Each structure stands twice: as C-alpha cells, then as structure tokens.
Amino acid sequence: MQFKLVLKNYFSDLSAQIGNEVIIKVTVYNPKYFLPSLAELKLKFNIPVFGCKFKVTPSKGKELITLFELTVNGCSEPVDASYEFYFYLTKADFDADMMKGISYNS
C-alpha cells in the first residue's frame, strides 16, 4: 500500500520558537483483525535562512579561465545550513529544471 500526502501553503509562519513540528498519524484497519494498526510520524520543518548577502568575486570573468569565489554572509540561524549553486547554459535549461522541481513537489 502506498499513499501520497501533500501539504501546500498551510504553514506560513514558521519560527524556531514554536518548534515547527507536525505529527502525522495514520490508522489502517483490516476487518479480519480486532485492532487497527497505528503509525505515527514526526516531521520537523527546516527554518529557512534570511538576511543573507550573496557575493561573487570577481563580478566578471571568462568561463574555465576565471576562478570565481561565491560567498554568503550575514545569514540568520541555522549555522549548519548547506548551500547549492546551479549554473545553466540557457534560460530554457533553467526553466526545464524549475518545471521538474514543481512537478516533484506537487
């Protein structure tokens, strides 16, 4: 058995003070047995960072020749956040990747 649960736009005020935790309880009942099965899953939301300053040094250069340094400063907690940077050759490549992300998260 498999099911999909989608929660969209239900959580708009996430903050570290309230814990950002959701408990999902699933009950499965089989009429052949007396008691249903119960599963409980705790999900904890990651708080997104804010107030970040992103800097690329140098601001101009040539591909495969210039060594670019990407820095992020001034972020709020959590300090253990990780960052990923993606580069696209064309806007069409970027748009296609964004559509994949939208379909994965829908």
TAMO-V875817 format. One record per helix or strand. SS is the DSSP state (helix for helix, strand for strand). FROM is the first residue (numbers start at 1). TO is the last residue. If there is no record, write none. Layout:
SS/FROM/TO, SS/FROM/TO
//
This chain:
helix/16/18, strand/21/28, strand/37/44, strand/53/57, strand/69/73, helix/91/104
//
